[in-house]
Structure formats: structure tokens, C-alpha cells
Amino acid sequence: MRNALTRSWQERLRYGGRWVLMAGCLTIGLVAVGSAGRAVAADQLVTSEGTMFGTITDISPDAIDFDGTRGGRQKISVADIVMVQFGDEPRAVTDAKRLLLEDDYAAALAALAGVETADLDEAVVAIRAEGDYVRAAATAGQALATGTELPAAQQLVEGFLDRYSRTIHRYAMLELAGRLALAAGDVEAAIARYQELASGPPAVAIRAARLEGDALLGAGQPQEATAAFQRALAIRAGDAASQREKWAAELGVAGSLVTQQRPVEAVAAIRQVLAAAEVPASGDRQAERLIAAGYGLLGKACLAADQQQDALVAYLTVDLVYPSDPGLHAEALAHLVALWREGGYPQRAAEARRRLEQQYPASRWSAALSADGS
């Protein structure tokens, strides 16, 4: 089931999440699209285990065939890939991909703007696709964070899927298409996109069912959502990526209890799931996001159970211990504003609000506070 300027980027990426955009989520790797047999010297493949050097020999949505200078030929699953740097890609494209891994969407787009259009137009399809991927993913990330410019983001994501059929980004982009559809209020279209992930490797298939459950839960269908989460848990897989997705599905089952107005049961279930979770390694952003999502859900369940003190502790845990996900952190700060104020601590409420508006001025949580005059 978490990257810092003081580390080299390779070290940061080693611990980075594999699914670049999770809302509660979580991240597929940044890898180029290319044709089979392409041989480029000094390609770098960053996986969950470290950085490999060699040549990419084939790419599909499920995996990359890699001929490493050490280890020889091997097939690397999309679930284990963090990023690829082609030996001949423009430096600005590489920089943009690193920034995208940090969820710094505006900076990623700014870095990409530094690439000469002619350089990408004349580049091989693999590198041209990398630029298109960053542009679409970063634009979608901004749209989802702010709730604005959704049609433009949808057009870029759908355009990428239409243009590049053999891409290691396919599952990430299908998920983004689903999330954008959901943000636009089209639950059926979102679920249809999520279901396209089901043909992927086990971790991706588990994620597909879990995302479907999330969508159904958000649409007020907790029983159908629980069935989807149970399907995710029933898929047999023992790899680390699959286990993290199952952990998230267990949280989904607990979230269904909250929606069914059974918050006390939900609190107990969430605490059990959190107790079984491993403490994230330093810099493991994916694990931090999942843990933060768990504590955010615990806060929601505690509020529903009229356990304000426990809700305060849960949201403080997100704020002080697991703040790496901007959306989850902004949500926690918004709840802390209300909880501190209701508890008679106006100065702490004001400080939480100041940090929310300063760190996440474009978030829907900042907008909601401004709208209600809080």
C-alpha cells in the first residue's frame, strides 16, 4: 500500500507510487509509448525496486520488455513501474514527468511548455507520446483538484487513448477518464471506463472493481458498492501491489457502512484495517496516500457516530503525519477548521483555515469555506 529535494530523484522515485493519480487514490507509472523492437541506448526504467539501465524492446499496456545491462531480458509489469526516462528524450520532458509524480500539475505543464514544439513533432512516437501523456494527465489533475475545466481535460485524455493504443499508460488514462466522467456527474460512463481496467494484471483488475465500488458508493448505492468491493477482495493475487489494492477495498467496505448509517460498525472496521496496515517507508507516497485515506474515512465515520474528539484525532493524523496527498490533506484541514471552532479553539481553527487557503487556494475545500462564509 509514499518523494524530497534532499534526495536524488532516483532515490525519490524508488519509493514513489505506481499509480500517478489516486483520489483517495493511487498511481500507474510514467512510461513511454513506442513500437516493438525500438532500441535506444541508456533507457532508464525506474521500478518499485530501483533503477535499471538498458533498452526497451517492446511495450504493451500490461508490461515492458526490457533488456537490462544487468539482469538481461525481463518483462516488467505495469504494476511495478514508476517511470521511464528515454535516453534521447528532451530534458524538459523528463523534468515534467518528475513533477507529475509529485502531483505538481502546474509545474509539470510549465516544464513541458519549455519543450520546442518542433522537437516533439519530429521526435519518435515514444517520446512524442510522453509529452502528450504529461499534458493530458497534468491537465486532468488540475481539473479534478479544482472541479473546473473538466471538458478540456476529458478531451485531452480521450484524445490520448484514441491516439496511442499500445501504451503502458493505458490503464492510468482509462482511470483518469473514469474519474473525469464521475466529476462531471456521469456515473455510468465512469464505471464503464473502470471496467475496462479489469483485463489488466491482477493489481489492476482489483483496482478496477475497487474503483467501481467507489463510484457506486458516491452515487448512494452502498449495497452495490459493497458487492464490487467484495469482487475486488475475491481476486486471487499475492503481490504487494495487489495487497495494497485489497487494503483499499477493505476500506471501501467500511465506507459502505457509513453510507448505510452504521457508523459505529464502520469505526470498528476502519480501526481494524488501519491496525493491520504496515507503517509506510520514508518517502513511500503511495502507502502514505492509502493510510491518509484510511484516517480521513475514520474521521468521517467518527463524525457520523458523534465522536468529535476521535474525528479530531483522525484528521490531525492526516495533517501532521500523512499530508502528502493534496486532496486528502485539504479535506482534513477543512474538517479541522470546523472541529477546532466547535471545540472552542478559534485560534487553532483560524490557523487551520489559513494553511488550507495558503496551501490549497484552488481546492474545492477552500472554495466551500469561502462560499458558506465560515
C-alpha positions in Angstrom: 0.0 0.0 0.0 4.7 7.3 -0.2 9.2 11.7 -2.9 12.1 15.5 -1.1 14.6 17.7 -2.6 17.4 16.4 -0.4 17.3 13.1 -2.1 18.4 12.3 -5.7 15.4 11.9 -8.0 16.2 8.3 -8.5 16.0 7.6 -4.8 12.8 9.5 -4.5 11.2 7.6 -7.4 12.2 4.3 -6.0 9.7 4.8 -3.3 7.1 6.7 -5.4 3.6 5.5 -6.1 2.9 3.4 -9.1 -0.5 5.0 -9.9 0.3 8.6 -10.5 -3.3 10.0 -9.9 -5.3 8.2 -6.9 -8.2 10.2 -5.0 -8.4 8.7 -2.3 -6.2 7.3 -4.8 -3.3 5.9 -6.5 -0.7 5.8 -9.4 0.4 3.9 -12.8 3.9 4.6 -13.8 5.2 7.2 -16.2 6.4 5.2 -19.1 6.7 6.0 -22.8 4.7 4.5 -25.7 6.6 3.0 -28.5 6.7 0.4 -31.2 8.0 -3.1 -30.8 11.7 -3.6 -31.3 12.7 0.0 -30.6 16.4 0.1 -29.5 17.6 3.2 -27.7 20.8 3.2 -25.6 20.7 4.1 -22.0 16.9 3.9 -21.4 16.3 4.1 -17.7 13.4 2.1 -16.1 12.6 3.0 -12.6 10.6 0.3 -10.7 9.5 -0.2 -7.1 12.8 -1.9 -6.5 15.2 0.6 -8.0 16.6 2.0 -11.3 17.5 -0.3 -14.2 19.6 0.7 -17.3 19.3 -0.8 -20.7 17.0 -0.9 -23.7 13.2 -1.2 -24.0 12.5 -3.8 -26.6 8.7 -3.9 -26.5 5.8 -2.1 -24.8 2.2 -3.1 -24.2 -0.5 -1.8 -21.8 0.4 -4.6 -19.3 4.2 -4.6 -19.3 7.6 -3.5 -20.8 10.1 -5.9 -22.2 13.5 -4.6 -21.0 17.0 -5.7 -21.9 19.0 -4.6 -18.9 22.7 -4.1 -18.7 22.3 -6.2 -15.5 19.8 -8.9 -15.3 19.4 -9.4 -19.0 16.0 -9.6 -20.7 12.9 -9.5 -18.5 9.3 -8.4 -18.6 8.3 -5.7 -16.0 4.6 -5.5 -15.1 2.9 -2.1 -15.3 2.0 -2.5 -11.6 5.8 -2.3 -10.7 6.8 0.6 -13.0 7.3 4.1 -11.6 8.9 5.9 -14.5 11.0 5.6 -17.7 13.5 8.0 -19.0 14.4 7.5 -22.6 18.0 8.2 -23.5 17.1 10.7 -26.2 14.1 12.5 -24.7 14.3 16.3 -24.1 15.3 17.2 -20.5 12.2 19.2 -20.0 10.0 16.2 -20.7 11.9 14.2 -18.0 11.5 17.2 -15.6 7.8 17.3 -16.3 7.4 13.6 -15.5 9.1 14.0 -12.2 6.9 16.9 -11.3 3.8 15.0 -12.3 4.9 12.2 -9.9 4.9 14.9 -7.2 1.3 15.9 -8.1 2.6 19.4 -9.1 0.5 19.7 -12.1 1.0 23.4 -12.8 4.8 23.0 -12.6 4.7 19.9 -14.9 2.8 21.8 -17.5 5.2 24.8 -17.2 8.1 22.4 -17.7 6.5 20.9 -20.7 6.0 24.4 -22.2 9.7 24.7 -22.3 10.0 22.0 -25.0 10.1 23.2 -28.5 7.1 22.1 -30.4 9.2 21.1 -33.4 11.3 18.9 -31.1 8.3 16.9 -30.1 6.8 16.9 -33.6 10.0 15.5 -35.0 10.6 13.0 -32.2 9.8 9.3 -32.4 6.3 8.3 -31.3 7.6 7.1 -27.9 8.8 10.5 -26.9 6.0 12.4 -28.5 3.6 10.3 -26.5 5.4 11.1 -23.3 4.8 14.8 -23.8 1.1 14.1 -24.7 0.7 12.0 -21.6 2.1 14.6 -19.2 0.0 17.3 -20.8 -3.2 15.2 -20.5 -2.5 13.8 -17.0 -1.5 17.2 -15.5 -4.4 19.0 -17.1 -6.8 16.3 -15.7 -5.1 16.5 -12.3 -5.8 20.3 -12.2 -9.4 19.8 -13.3 -10.1 17.2 -10.7 -8.5 19.2 -7.9 -10.5 22.4 -8.7 -13.6 21.0 -10.3 -13.1 23.3 -13.3 -12.2 22.9 -17.0 -13.4 19.3 -17.0 -14.4 19.2 -20.7 -11.0 20.3 -21.8 -9.3 17.7 -19.6 -11.7 15.0 -20.9 -10.9 15.9 -24.5 -7.1 15.6 -23.8 -7.4 12.2 -22.0 -9.8 10.7 -24.6 -7.6 12.0 -27.4 -4.6 10.3 -25.9 -6.5 7.0 -25.6 -7.6 7.3 -29.2 -4.1 8.2 -30.5 -1.9 5.7 -28.6 -3.2 2.2 -28.4 0.0 0.4 -27.3 0.9 2.4 -24.3 1.9 1.5 -20.8 -0.2 4.4 -19.7 -3.4 2.9 -20.9 -4.8 1.8 -17.6 -3.8 5.1 -15.9 -5.6 7.1 -18.6 -8.7 4.9 -18.5 -8.9 5.5 -14.8 -8.5 9.3 -15.4 -11.2 9.1 -18.0 -13.4 7.5 -15.4 -12.6 10.0 -12.7 -13.3 12.9 -15.0 -16.6 11.4 -16.0 -17.5 10.9 -12.4 -16.6 14.5 -11.6 -18.9 15.6 -14.5 -21.7 13.6 -12.9 -21.8 10.7 -15.3 -21.6 7.6 -13.0 -22.4 5.1 -15.7 -19.7 6.4 -18.0 -17.2 6.3 -15.2 -18.0 2.7 -14.3 -17.8 1.7 -18.0 -14.2 3.1 -18.1 -13.2 1.4 -14.8 -14.5 -1.9 -16.1 -12.0 -1.6 -19.0 -9.3 -2.0 -16.4 -10.5 -5.5 -15.5 -8.5 -7.1 -18.2 -5.2 -5.9 -16.8 -2.8 -7.7 -14.4 -4.2 -8.8 -11.0 -3.4 -5.5 -9.2 -5.1 -3.5 -12.0 -8.1 -5.9 -12.1 -8.5 -5.5 -8.3 -8.3 -1.7 -8.7 -11.0 -1.8 -11.4 -13.5 -3.4 -9.0 -12.5 -1.1 -6.2 -12.9 2.0 -8.3 -16.3 0.7 -9.4 -17.2 0.3 -5.8 -16.1 3.9 -5.0 -18.2 5.2 -7.8 -21.3 3.3 -6.7 -20.7 4.4 -3.1 -20.5 8.1 -4.2 -23.7 7.6 -6.1 -25.5 6.5 -2.9 -25.6 2.7 -3.8 -23.8 1.2 -0.8 -25.1 -2.4 -1.3 -24.0 -2.4 -4.9 -20.7 -0.8 -3.9 -20.1 -3.5 -1.2 -20.6 -6.2 -3.9 -18.0 -4.5 -6.1 -15.5 -4.3 -3.2 -16.1 -7.9 -2.4 -15.3 -8.8 -6.0 -12.0 -7.0 -5.6 -11.2 -8.9 -2.4 -12.0 -12.2 -4.1 -9.4 -11.9 -6.9 -6.5 -14.2 -6.0 -3.2 -12.4 -6.0 -0.3 -12.2 -3.6 2.0 -9.5 -4.9 2.5 -6.2 -3.0 0.6 -4.0 -5.4 -2.5 -6.3 -5.3 -2.4 -6.4 -1.5 -2.5 -2.6 -1.3 -5.5 -2.5 -3.6 -7.3 -5.1 -1.5 -6.5 -3.0 1.6 -8.2 -0.1 -0.1 -11.1 -2.3 -1.0 -11.5 -3.2 2.7 -11.7 0.5 3.5 -14.4 0.7 0.8 -16.5 -1.9 2.6 -16.2 0.1 5.8 -17.2 3.3 3.9 -20.3 1.5 2.8 -21.3 1.0 6.4 -21.0 4.8 6.9 -23.4 5.4 4.0 -25.8 2.8 5.4 -25.9 4.8 8.6 -23.9 2.2 10.6 -21.1 4.5 11.7 -20.2 2.7 14.9 -19.6 -0.6 13.0 -17.7 1.4 10.4 -15.4 2.9 13.0 -14.5 -0.5 14.4 -13.9 -1.9 10.9 -11.7 1.0 9.9 -9.6 0.8 13.1 -9.1 -2.9 12.4 -7.9 -2.2 8.8 -5.6 0.6 9.9 -4.2 -1.6 12.7 -3.2 -4.3 10.1 -1.5 -1.8 7.8 2.3 -1.5 7.7 3.9 1.8 8.6 4.9 3.4 5.3 8.6 3.5 4.5 10.0 7.0 4.4 9.1 8.6 1.0 6.6 5.9 0.1 3.9 8.3 -1.3 1.5 5.6 -2.4 1.4 4.0 1.1 1.0 7.4 2.7 -2.0 8.2 0.4 -3.7 5.0 1.4 -3.1 5.5 5.1 -4.2 9.1 4.8 -7.4 7.9 3.0 -8.0 5.5 5.9 -7.7 8.1 8.6 -9.8 10.5 6.5 -12.5 7.8 6.4 -12.1 7.2 10.1 -12.7 10.9 10.7 -15.9 10.8 8.6 -17.2 7.7 10.4 -16.4 9.3 13.8 -18.3 12.4 12.9 -21.3 10.3 11.8 -21.1 8.5 15.1 -21.0 11.8 17.1 -17.4 11.1 18.2 -16.0 14.5 17.6 -12.8 14.0 19.7 -11.9 10.9 17.8 -12.7 12.6 14.5 -10.3 15.4 15.5 -7.5 13.0 16.2 -8.1 11.2 12.9 -7.9 14.4 10.8 -4.9 15.6 12.8 -3.2 12.4 11.9 -3.7 13.2 8.2 -2.5 16.7 8.8 0.6 16.0 10.9 1.7 12.5 9.8 0.4 11.8 6.3 -0.1 15.1 4.5 1.4 14.2 1.1 -1.8 13.9 -0.8 -3.1 17.4 -1.6 -6.8 16.5 -1.8 -6.8 14.4 1.4 -4.8 17.0 3.3 -7.1 19.8 2.1 -10.1 17.9 3.2 -8.6 17.2 6.6 -7.7 20.8 7.1 -11.3 21.8 6.2 -12.7 19.5 8.9 -10.2 20.7 11.4 -11.4 24.3 10.9 -14.9 23.2 11.9 -13.8 20.8 14.7 -11.5 23.3 16.4 -14.1 26.1 16.1 -16.9 23.8 17.6 -14.5 22.7 20.3 -13.9 26.3 21.4 -10.4 26.8 19.9 -10.9 29.7 17.5 -7.2 30.4 17.1 -6.5 26.9 16.0 -9.5 27.0 13.7 -8.1 30.2 12.1 -4.7 28.6 11.7 -6.1 25.6 10.0 -8.1 27.8 7.7 -5.0 30.0 6.9 -3.0 26.9 6.0 -5.8 25.5 3.9 -6.2 28.7 1.9 -2.5 29.2 1.6 -1.5 25.7 0.6 -4.6 24.8 -1.5 -6.2 28.0 -2.7 -7.8 26.4 -5.7 -9.2 23.3 -3.9 -12.9 22.8 -3.5 -12.5 22.7 0.2 -11.2 26.3 0.3 -14.0 27.3 -2.1 -16.6 25.6 0.2 -15.3 27.6 3.3 -15.5 30.9 1.4 -18.9 30.1 0.0 -20.5 29.4 3.4 -18.8 32.4 5.0 -17.1 30.3 7.6 
